[in-house]
Amino acid sequence: MSACMRTAREFMREEDAVGVVEIILILVVLISLVIIFKEQLTNLVRSILSKITKQSNSI
C-alpha cells in the first residue's frame, strides 16, 4: 500500500511542475507579443486616452 501512495505523491509533484512550465511559456509568449507590437499598442493606448480626454471635457 505504501508503494501505491508513494507513486501517487510523485505523480502529484510531477503535475505541479508541468503547471509551472505552462505558466512560464504563456508569460514568454505574452512578453514576446508586447515587444513585437509595442509601437502599435502604444499608439492604440494614446488614441484611446486622447478620445477619453476629449469626450470628458465636453461633459
PDB file of N, CA, C, O and CB in Angstrom:
ATOM      1  N   MET A   1       0.805  -1.189   0.000  1.00  0.00           N
ATOM      2  CA  MET A   1       0.000   0.000   0.000  1.00  0.00           C
ATOM      3  C   MET A   1       0.854   1.262   0.000  1.00  0.00           C
ATOM      4  O   MET A   1       0.498   2.248  -0.644  1.00  0.00           O
ATOM      5  CB  MET A   1      -0.919  -0.007   1.184  1.00  0.00           C
ATOM      6  N   SER A   2       1.965   1.243   0.706  1.00  0.00           N
ATOM      7  CA  SER A   2       2.814   2.432   0.765  1.00  0.00           C
ATOM      8  C   SER A   2       3.461   2.732  -0.586  1.00  0.00           C
ATOM      9  O   SER A   2       3.717   3.893  -0.904  1.00  0.00           O
ATOM     10  CB  SER A   2       3.893   2.254   1.829  1.00  0.00           C
ATOM     11  N   ALA A   3       3.725   1.702  -1.375  1.00  0.00           N
ATOM     12  CA  ALA A   3       4.293   1.928  -2.710  1.00  0.00           C
ATOM     13  C   ALA A   3       3.289   2.659  -3.588  1.00  0.00           C
ATOM     14  O   ALA A   3       3.664   3.522  -4.382  1.00  0.00           O
ATOM     15  CB  ALA A   3       4.704   0.590  -3.368  1.00  0.00           C
ATOM     16  N   CYS A   4       2.036   2.321  -3.448  1.00  0.00           N
ATOM     17  CA  CYS A   4       0.981   2.978  -4.220  1.00  0.00           C
ATOM     18  C   CYS A   4       0.857   4.451  -3.808  1.00  0.00           C
ATOM     19  O   CYS A   4       0.702   5.324  -4.661  1.00  0.00           O
ATOM     20  CB  CYS A   4      -0.370   2.247  -4.024  1.00  0.00           C
ATOM     21  N   MET A   5       0.925   4.715  -2.532  1.00  0.00           N
ATOM     22  CA  MET A   5       0.854   6.088  -2.027  1.00  0.00           C
ATOM     23  C   MET A   5       2.054   6.904  -2.488  1.00  0.00           C
ATOM     24  O   MET A   5       1.921   8.073  -2.850  1.00  0.00           O
ATOM     25  CB  MET A   5       0.774   6.093  -0.497  1.00  0.00           C
ATOM     26  N   ARG A   6       3.212   6.285  -2.471  1.00  0.00           N
ATOM     27  CA  ARG A   6       4.425   6.961  -2.911  1.00  0.00           C
ATOM     28  C   ARG A   6       4.316   7.327  -4.393  1.00  0.00           C
ATOM     29  O   ARG A   6       4.692   8.427  -4.797  1.00  0.00           O
ATOM     30  CB  ARG A   6       5.662   6.071  -2.662  1.00  0.00           C
ATOM     31  N   THR A   7       3.806   6.408  -5.185  1.00  0.00           N
ATOM     32  CA  THR A   7       3.627   6.665  -6.619  1.00  0.00           C
ATOM     33  C   THR A   7       2.633   7.807  -6.834  1.00  0.00           C
ATOM     34  O   THR A   7       2.846   8.658  -7.697  1.00  0.00           O
ATOM     35  CB  THR A   7       3.140   5.386  -7.347  1.00  0.00           C
ATOM     36  N   ALA A   8       1.570   7.831  -6.068  1.00  0.00           N
ATOM     37  CA  ALA A   8       0.575   8.891  -6.189  1.00  0.00           C
ATOM     38  C   ALA A   8       1.180  10.242  -5.828  1.00  0.00           C
ATOM     39  O   ALA A   8       0.919  11.235  -6.506  1.00  0.00           O
ATOM     40  CB  ALA A   8      -0.635   8.597  -5.295  1.00  0.00           C
ATOM     41  N   ARG A   9       1.978  10.291  -4.780  1.00  0.00           N
ATOM     42  CA  ARG A   9       2.631  11.551  -4.391  1.00  0.00           C
ATOM     43  C   ARG A   9       3.587  12.040  -5.471  1.00  0.00           C
ATOM     44  O   ARG A   9       3.618  13.231  -5.782  1.00  0.00           O
ATOM     45  CB  ARG A   9       3.390  11.375  -3.070  1.00  0.00           C
ATOM     46  N   GLU A  10       4.357  11.137  -6.038  1.00  0.00           N
ATOM     47  CA  GLU A  10       5.286  11.515  -7.109  1.00  0.00           C
ATOM     48  C   GLU A  10       4.527  12.058  -8.320  1.00  0.00           C
ATOM     49  O   GLU A  10       4.963  13.019  -8.952  1.00  0.00           O
ATOM     50  CB  GLU A  10       6.153  10.306  -7.524  1.00  0.00           C
ATOM     51  N   PHE A  11       3.396  11.440  -8.636  1.00  0.00           N
ATOM     52  CA  PHE A  11       2.587  11.911  -9.760  1.00  0.00           C
ATOM     53  C   PHE A  11       2.073  13.321  -9.500  1.00  0.00           C
ATOM     54  O   PHE A  11       2.096  14.160 -10.400  1.00  0.00           O
ATOM     55  CB  PHE A  11       1.411  10.956 -10.015  1.00  0.00           C
ATOM     56  N   MET A  12       1.616  13.588  -8.304  1.00  0.00           N
ATOM     57  CA  MET A  12       1.111  14.919  -7.967  1.00  0.00           C
ATOM     58  C   MET A  12       2.219  15.967  -8.053  1.00  0.00           C
ATOM     59  O   MET A  12       1.988  17.075  -8.538  1.00  0.00           O
ATOM     60  CB  MET A  12       0.498  14.915  -6.562  1.00  0.00           C
ATOM     61  N   ARG A  13       3.387  15.633  -7.596  1.00  0.00           N
ATOM     62  CA  ARG A  13       4.514  16.571  -7.682  1.00  0.00           C
ATOM     63  C   ARG A  13       4.891  16.837  -9.123  1.00  0.00           C
ATOM     64  O   ARG A  13       5.228  17.965  -9.482  1.00  0.00           O
ATOM     65  CB  ARG A  13       5.726  16.031  -6.919  1.00  0.00           C
ATOM     66  N   GLU A  14       4.838  15.812  -9.950  1.00  0.00           N
ATOM     67  CA  GLU A  14       5.158  15.959 -11.363  1.00  0.00           C
ATOM     68  C   GLU A  14       4.166  16.887 -12.050  1.00  0.00           C
ATOM     69  O   GLU A  14       4.555  17.700 -12.889  1.00  0.00           O
ATOM     70  CB  GLU A  14       5.170  14.594 -12.053  1.00  0.00           C
ATOM     71  N   GLU A  15       2.899  16.775 -11.704  1.00  0.00           N
ATOM     72  CA  GLU A  15       1.876  17.626 -12.301  1.00  0.00           C
ATOM     73  C   GLU A  15       2.093  19.093 -11.929  1.00  0.00           C
ATOM     74  O   GLU A  15       1.838  19.972 -12.753  1.00  0.00           O
ATOM     75  CB  GLU A  15       0.484  17.170 -11.859  1.00  0.00           C
ATOM     76  N   ASP A  16       2.551  19.375 -10.730  1.00  0.00           N
ATOM     77  CA  ASP A  16       2.829  20.756 -10.330  1.00  0.00           C
ATOM     78  C   ASP A  16       3.905  21.363 -11.215  1.00  0.00           C
ATOM     79  O   ASP A  16       3.803  22.525 -11.607  1.00  0.00           O
ATOM     80  CB  ASP A  16       3.257  20.818  -8.857  1.00  0.00           C
ATOM     81  N   ALA A  17       4.913  20.606 -11.525  1.00  0.00           N
ATOM     82  CA  ALA A  17       5.992  21.111 -12.366  1.00  0.00           C
ATOM     83  C   ALA A  17       5.487  21.428 -13.765  1.00  0.00           C
ATOM     84  O   ALA A  17       5.928  22.404 -14.373  1.00  0.00           O
ATOM     85  CB  ALA A  17       7.133  20.098 -12.435  1.00  0.00           C
ATOM     86  N   VAL A  18       4.580  20.629 -14.279  1.00  0.00           N
ATOM     87  CA  VAL A  18       4.021  20.885 -15.608  1.00  0.00           C
ATOM     88  C   VAL A  18       3.255  22.200 -15.598  1.00  0.00           C
ATOM     89  O   VAL A  18       3.343  22.965 -16.558  1.00  0.00           O
ATOM     90  CB  VAL A  18       3.098  19.723 -16.053  1.00  0.00           C
ATOM     91  N   GLY A  19       2.512  22.480 -14.543  1.00  0.00           N
ATOM     92  CA  GLY A  19       1.765  23.731 -14.448  1.00  0.00           C
ATOM     93  C   GLY A  19       2.682  24.939 -14.436  1.00  0.00           C
ATOM     94  O   GLY A  19       2.369  25.960 -15.048  1.00  0.00           O
ATOM     95  N   VAL A  20       3.799  24.839 -13.755  1.00  0.00           N
ATOM     96  CA  VAL A  20       4.760  25.943 -13.705  1.00  0.00           C
ATOM     97  C   VAL A  20       5.346  26.195 -15.089  1.00  0.00           C
ATOM     98  O   VAL A  20       5.486  27.344 -15.508  1.00  0.00           O
ATOM     99  CB  VAL A  20       5.888  25.642 -12.693  1.00  0.00           C
ATOM    100  N   VAL A  21       5.683  25.135 -15.788  1.00  0.00           N
ATOM    101  CA  VAL A  21       6.238  25.274 -17.141  1.00  0.00           C
ATOM    102  C   VAL A  21       5.211  25.918 -18.065  1.00  0.00           C
ATOM    103  O   VAL A  21       5.570  26.768 -18.880  1.00  0.00           O
ATOM    104  CB  VAL A  21       6.677  23.897 -17.701  1.00  0.00           C
ATOM    105  N   GLU A  22       3.956  25.535 -17.958  1.00  0.00           N
ATOM    106  CA  GLU A  22       2.910  26.137 -18.787  1.00  0.00           C
ATOM    107  C   GLU A  22       2.784  27.627 -18.518  1.00  0.00           C
ATOM    108  O   GLU A  22       2.666  28.416 -19.456  1.00  0.00           O
ATOM    109  CB  GLU A  22       1.570  25.448 -18.540  1.00  0.00           C
ATOM    110  N   ILE A  23       2.807  28.020 -17.262  1.00  0.00           N
ATOM    111  CA  ILE A  23       2.692  29.438 -16.913  1.00  0.00           C
ATOM    112  C   ILE A  23       3.881  30.218 -17.457  1.00  0.00           C
ATOM    113  O   ILE A  23       3.715  31.319 -17.980  1.00  0.00           O
ATOM    114  CB  ILE A  23       2.591  29.618 -15.386  1.00  0.00           C
ATOM    115  N   ILE A  24       5.070  29.658 -17.337  1.00  0.00           N
ATOM    116  CA  ILE A  24       6.265  30.334 -17.857  1.00  0.00           C
ATOM    117  C   ILE A  24       6.172  30.490 -19.365  1.00  0.00           C
ATOM    118  O   ILE A  24       6.506  31.552 -19.891  1.00  0.00           O
ATOM    119  CB  ILE A  24       7.540  29.555 -17.482  1.00  0.00           C
ATOM    120  N   LEU A  25       5.728  29.459 -20.075  1.00  0.00           N
ATOM    121  CA  LEU A  25       5.592  29.555 -21.530  1.00  0.00           C
ATOM    122  C   LEU A  25       4.560  30.603 -21.935  1.00  0.00           C
ATOM    123  O   LEU A  25       4.774  31.346 -22.892  1.00  0.00           O
ATOM    124  CB  LEU A  25       5.206  28.199 -22.113  1.00  0.00           C
ATOM    125  N   ILE A  26       3.454  30.665 -21.219  1.00  0.00           N
ATOM    126  CA  ILE A  26       2.441  31.675 -21.522  1.00  0.00           C
ATOM    127  C   ILE A  26       2.998  33.073 -21.303  1.00  0.00           C
ATOM    128  O   ILE A  26       2.758  33.966 -22.115  1.00  0.00           O
ATOM    129  CB  ILE A  26       1.189  31.462 -20.661  1.00  0.00           C
ATOM    130  N   LEU A  27       3.736  33.277 -20.221  1.00  0.00           N
ATOM    131  CA  LEU A  27       4.346  34.588 -19.961  1.00  0.00           C
ATOM    132  C   LEU A  27       5.347  34.965 -21.041  1.00  0.00           C
ATOM    133  O   LEU A  27       5.398  36.119 -21.465  1.00  0.00           O
ATOM    134  CB  LEU A  27       5.032  34.593 -18.599  1.00  0.00           C
ATOM    135  N   VAL A  28       6.141  34.002 -21.487  1.00  0.00           N
ATOM    136  CA  VAL A  28       7.122  34.270 -22.540  1.00  0.00           C
ATOM    137  C   VAL A  28       6.414  34.694 -23.820  1.00  0.00           C
ATOM    138  O   VAL A  28       6.851  35.636 -24.482  1.00  0.00           O
ATOM    139  CB  VAL A  28       8.002  33.027 -22.800  1.00  0.00           C
ATOM    140  N   VAL A  29       5.333  34.018 -24.177  1.00  0.00           N
ATOM    141  CA  VAL A  29       4.583  34.372 -25.389  1.00  0.00           C
ATOM    142  C   VAL A  29       3.983  35.763 -25.254  1.00  0.00           C
ATOM    143  O   VAL A  29       4.068  36.559 -26.190  1.00  0.00           O
ATOM    144  CB  VAL A  29       3.471  33.338 -25.665  1.00  0.00           C
ATOM    145  N   LEU A  30       3.377  36.074 -24.110  1.00  0.00           N
ATOM    146  CA  LEU A  30       2.774  37.389 -23.922  1.00  0.00           C
ATOM    147  C   LEU A  30       3.812  38.507 -23.971  1.00  0.00           C
ATOM    148  O   LEU A  30       3.579  39.545 -24.589  1.00  0.00           O
ATOM    149  CB  LEU A  30       2.030  37.435 -22.600  1.00  0.00           C
ATOM    150  N   ILE A  31       4.945  38.300 -23.327  1.00  0.00           N
ATOM    151  CA  ILE A  31       6.006  39.307 -23.344  1.00  0.00           C
ATOM    152  C   ILE A  31       6.541  39.496 -24.755  1.00  0.00           C
ATOM    153  O   ILE A  31       6.823  40.622 -25.166  1.00  0.00           O
ATOM    154  CB  ILE A  31       7.145  38.909 -22.392  1.00  0.00           C
ATOM    155  N   SER A  32       6.683  38.406 -25.500  1.00  0.00           N
ATOM    156  CA  SER A  32       7.153  38.496 -26.882  1.00  0.00           C
ATOM    157  C   SER A  32       6.177  39.291 -27.731  1.00  0.00           C
ATOM    158  O   SER A  32       6.593  40.119 -28.541  1.00  0.00           O
ATOM    159  CB  SER A  32       7.353  37.099 -27.477  1.00  0.00           C
ATOM    160  N   LEU A  33       4.881  39.049 -27.556  1.00  0.00           N
ATOM    161  CA  LEU A  33       3.883  39.795 -28.325  1.00  0.00           C
ATOM    162  C   LEU A  33       3.916  41.282 -27.991  1.00  0.00           C
ATOM    163  O   LEU A  33       3.777  42.125 -28.877  1.00  0.00           O
ATOM    164  CB  LEU A  33       2.487  39.236 -28.065  1.00  0.00           C
ATOM    165  N   VAL A  34       4.098  41.599 -26.722  1.00  0.00           N
ATOM    166  CA  VAL A  34       4.184  43.006 -26.328  1.00  0.00           C
ATOM    167  C   VAL A  34       5.405  43.660 -26.955  1.00  0.00           C
ATOM    168  O   VAL A  34       5.328  44.794 -27.427  1.00  0.00           O
ATOM    169  CB  VAL A  34       4.237  43.139 -24.796  1.00  0.00           C
ATOM    170  N   ILE A  35       6.519  42.962 -26.964  1.00  0.00           N
ATOM    171  CA  ILE A  35       7.737  43.517 -27.558  1.00  0.00           C
ATOM    172  C   ILE A  35       7.566  43.709 -29.061  1.00  0.00           C
ATOM    173  O   ILE A  35       7.972  44.734 -29.608  1.00  0.00           O
ATOM    174  CB  ILE A  35       8.942  42.602 -27.274  1.00  0.00           C
ATOM    175  N   ILE A  36       6.963  42.724 -29.731  1.00  0.00           N
ATOM    176  CA  ILE A  36       6.790  42.799 -31.182  1.00  0.00           C
ATOM    177  C   ILE A  36       5.841  43.936 -31.557  1.00  0.00           C
ATOM    178  O   ILE A  36       6.112  44.683 -32.497  1.00  0.00           O
ATOM    179  CB  ILE A  36       6.261  41.463 -31.730  1.00  0.00           C
ATOM    180  N   PHE A  37       4.738  44.071 -30.834  1.00  0.00           N
ATOM    181  CA  PHE A  37       3.708  45.052 -31.189  1.00  0.00           C
ATOM    182  C   PHE A  37       3.721  46.272 -30.273  1.00  0.00           C
ATOM    183  O   PHE A  37       2.684  46.903 -30.069  1.00  0.00           O
ATOM    184  CB  PHE A  37       2.340  44.402 -31.146  1.00  0.00           C
ATOM    185  N   LYS A  38       4.881  46.609 -29.723  1.00  0.00           N
ATOM    186  CA  LYS A  38       4.987  47.704 -28.759  1.00  0.00           C
ATOM    187  C   LYS A  38       4.502  49.029 -29.341  1.00  0.00           C
ATOM    188  O   LYS A  38       3.725  49.740 -28.704  1.00  0.00           O
ATOM    189  CB  LYS A  38       6.426  47.845 -28.287  1.00  0.00           C
ATOM    190  N   GLU A  39       4.952  49.358 -30.531  1.00  0.00           N
ATOM    191  CA  GLU A  39       4.584  50.646 -31.136  1.00  0.00           C
ATOM    192  C   GLU A  39       3.086  50.718 -31.421  1.00  0.00           C
ATOM    193  O   GLU A  39       2.450  51.738 -31.154  1.00  0.00           O
ATOM    194  CB  GLU A  39       5.373  50.870 -32.436  1.00  0.00           C
ATOM    195  N   GLN A  40       2.526  49.649 -31.957  1.00  0.00           N
ATOM    196  CA  GLN A  40       1.099  49.634 -32.245  1.00  0.00           C
ATOM    197  C   GLN A  40       0.276  49.738 -30.962  1.00  0.00           C
ATOM    198  O   GLN A  40      -0.735  50.440 -30.926  1.00  0.00           O
ATOM    199  CB  GLN A  40       0.727  48.364 -33.007  1.00  0.00           C
ATOM    200  N   LEU A  41       0.707  49.042 -29.910  1.00  0.00           N
ATOM    201  CA  LEU A  41      -0.007  49.117 -28.637  1.00  0.00           C
ATOM    202  C   LEU A  41       0.079  50.513 -28.028  1.00  0.00           C
ATOM    203  O   LEU A  41      -0.899  51.017 -27.477  1.00  0.00           O
ATOM    204  CB  LEU A  41       0.549  48.088 -27.658  1.00  0.00           C
ATOM    205  N   THR A  42       1.237  51.126 -28.128  1.00  0.00           N
ATOM    206  CA  THR A  42       1.409  52.482 -27.607  1.00  0.00           C
ATOM    207  C   THR A  42       0.502  53.457 -28.338  1.00  0.00           C
ATOM    208  O   THR A  42      -0.147  54.294 -27.710  1.00  0.00           O
ATOM    209  CB  THR A  42       2.872  52.927 -27.731  1.00  0.00           C
ATOM    210  N   ASN A  43       0.453  53.354 -29.658  1.00  0.00           N
ATOM    211  CA  ASN A  43      -0.415  54.241 -30.445  1.00  0.00           C
ATOM    212  C   ASN A  43      -1.882  54.018 -30.111  1.00  0.00           C
ATOM    213  O   ASN A  43      -2.649  54.978 -30.034  1.00  0.00           O
ATOM    214  CB  ASN A  43      -0.186  54.023 -31.943  1.00  0.00           C
ATOM    215  N   LEU A  44      -2.280  52.776 -29.914  1.00  0.00           N
ATOM    216  CA  LEU A  44      -3.662  52.471 -29.577  1.00  0.00           C
ATOM    217  C   LEU A  44      -4.042  53.070 -28.229  1.00  0.00           C
ATOM    218  O   LEU A  44      -5.104  53.677 -28.097  1.00  0.00           O
ATOM    219  CB  LEU A  44      -3.884  50.964 -29.565  1.00  0.00           C
ATOM    220  N   VAL A  45      -3.184  52.903 -27.231  1.00  0.00           N
ATOM    221  CA  VAL A  45      -3.469  53.444 -25.901  1.00  0.00           C
ATOM    222  C   VAL A  45      -3.519  54.969 -25.937  1.00  0.00           C
ATOM    223  O   VAL A  45      -4.384  55.575 -25.306  1.00  0.00           O
ATOM    224  CB  VAL A  45      -2.410  52.972 -24.889  1.00  0.00           C
ATOM    225  N   ARG A  46      -2.614  55.580 -26.657  1.00  0.00           N
ATOM    226  CA  ARG A  46      -2.629  57.052 -26.766  1.00  0.00           C
ATOM    227  C   ARG A  46      -3.912  57.532 -27.433  1.00  0.00           C
ATOM    228  O   ARG A  46      -4.509  58.520 -27.005  1.00  0.00           O
ATOM    229  CB  ARG A  46      -1.402  57.553 -27.562  1.00  0.00           C
ATOM    230  N   SER A  47      -4.331  56.834 -28.477  1.00  0.00           N
ATOM    231  CA  SER A  47      -5.567  57.204 -29.172  1.00  0.00           C
ATOM    232  C   SER A  47      -6.770  57.083 -28.253  1.00  0.00           C
ATOM    233  O   SER A  47      -7.617  57.976 -28.218  1.00  0.00           O
ATOM    234  CB  SER A  47      -5.768  56.329 -30.410  1.00  0.00           C
ATOM    235  N   ILE A  48      -6.851  56.002 -27.518  1.00  0.00           N
ATOM    236  CA  ILE A  48      -7.975  55.797 -26.604  1.00  0.00           C
ATOM    237  C   ILE A  48      -7.977  56.866 -25.508  1.00  0.00           C
ATOM    238  O   ILE A  48      -9.023  57.438 -25.203  1.00  0.00           O
ATOM    239  CB  ILE A  48      -7.913  54.386 -25.978  1.00  0.00           C
ATOM    240  N   LEU A  49      -6.821  57.134 -24.922  1.00  0.00           N
ATOM    241  CA  LEU A  49      -6.749  58.161 -23.879  1.00  0.00           C
ATOM    242  C   LEU A  49      -7.081  59.547 -24.420  1.00  0.00           C
ATOM    243  O   LEU A  49      -7.705  60.351 -23.728  1.00  0.00           O
ATOM    244  CB  LEU A  49      -5.362  58.175 -23.251  1.00  0.00           C
ATOM    245  N   SER A  50      -6.677  59.822 -25.628  1.00  0.00           N
ATOM    246  CA  SER A  50      -6.990  61.102 -26.258  1.00  0.00           C
ATOM    247  C   SER A  50      -8.491  61.252 -26.431  1.00  0.00           C
ATOM    248  O   SER A  50      -9.047  62.310 -26.132  1.00  0.00           O
ATOM    249  CB  SER A  50      -6.283  61.228 -27.616  1.00  0.00           C
ATOM    250  N   LYS A  51      -9.147  60.217 -26.905  1.00  0.00           N
ATOM    251  CA  LYS A  51     -10.607  60.271 -27.080  1.00  0.00           C
ATOM    252  C   LYS A  51     -11.309  60.435 -25.747  1.00  0.00           C
ATOM    253  O   LYS A  51     -12.274  61.192 -25.644  1.00  0.00           O
ATOM    254  CB  LYS A  51     -11.115  59.007 -27.784  1.00  0.00           C
ATOM    255  N   ILE A  52     -10.838  59.736 -24.724  1.00  0.00           N
ATOM    256  CA  ILE A  52     -11.437  59.857 -23.398  1.00  0.00           C
ATOM    257  C   ILE A  52     -11.302  61.283 -22.882  1.00  0.00           C
ATOM    258  O   ILE A  52     -12.246  61.843 -22.325  1.00  0.00           O
ATOM    259  CB  ILE A  52     -10.785  58.871 -22.415  1.00  0.00           C
ATOM    260  N   THR A  53     -10.126  61.865 -23.072  1.00  0.00           N
ATOM    261  CA  THR A  53      -9.889  63.234 -22.606  1.00  0.00           C
ATOM    262  C   THR A  53     -10.794  64.222 -23.332  1.00  0.00           C
ATOM    263  O   THR A  53     -11.385  65.099 -22.702  1.00  0.00           O
ATOM    264  CB  THR A  53      -8.417  63.623 -22.808  1.00  0.00           C
ATOM    265  N   LYS A  54     -10.907  64.087 -24.650  1.00  0.00           N
ATOM    266  CA  LYS A  54     -11.745  64.996 -25.436  1.00  0.00           C
ATOM    267  C   LYS A  54     -13.203  64.875 -25.032  1.00  0.00           C
ATOM    268  O   LYS A  54     -13.897  65.883 -24.897  1.00  0.00           O
ATOM    269  CB  LYS A  54     -11.592  64.712 -26.932  1.00  0.00           C
ATOM    270  N   GLN A  55     -13.674  63.650 -24.837  1.00  0.00           N
ATOM    271  CA  GLN A  55     -15.077  63.454 -24.500  1.00  0.00           C
ATOM    272  C   GLN A  55     -15.371  63.863 -23.058  1.00  0.00           C
ATOM    273  O   GLN A  55     -16.486  64.291 -22.761  1.00  0.00           O
ATOM    274  CB  GLN A  55     -15.470  62.000 -24.720  1.00  0.00           C
ATOM    275  N   SER A  56     -14.406  63.742 -22.166  1.00  0.00           N
ATOM    276  CA  SER A  56     -14.647  64.153 -20.773  1.00  0.00           C
ATOM    277  C   SER A  56     -14.688  65.672 -20.657  1.00  0.00           C
ATOM    278  O   SER A  56     -15.355  66.202 -19.769  1.00  0.00           O
ATOM    279  CB  SER A  56     -13.556  63.582 -19.841  1.00  0.00           C
ATOM    280  N   ASN A  57     -13.998  66.368 -21.525  1.00  0.00           N
ATOM    281  CA  ASN A  57     -14.040  67.836 -21.500  1.00  0.00           C
ATOM    282  C   ASN A  57     -15.390  68.363 -21.947  1.00  0.00           C
ATOM    283  O   ASN A  57     -15.802  69.447 -21.533  1.00  0.00           O
ATOM    284  CB  ASN A  57     -12.944  68.416 -22.385  1.00  0.00           C
ATOM    285  N   SER A  58     -16.082  67.610 -22.788  1.00  0.00           N
ATOM    286  CA  SER A  58     -17.396  68.066 -23.285  1.00  0.00           C
ATOM    287  C   SER A  58     -18.512  67.854 -22.274  1.00  0.00           C
ATOM    288  O   SER A  58     -19.609  68.381 -22.459  1.00  0.00           O
ATOM    289  CB  SER A  58     -17.746  67.343 -24.573  1.00  0.00           C
ATOM    290  N   ILE A  59     -18.268  67.112 -21.232  1.00  0.00           N
ATOM    291  CA  ILE A  59     -19.318  66.849 -20.240  1.00  0.00           C
ATOM    292  C   ILE A  59     -19.510  67.992 -19.316  1.00  0.00           C
ATOM    293  O   ILE A  59     -20.356  67.929 -18.424  1.00  0.00           O
ATOM    294  CB  ILE A  59     -19.009  65.627 -19.448  1.00  0.00           C
TER     295      ILE A  59
END
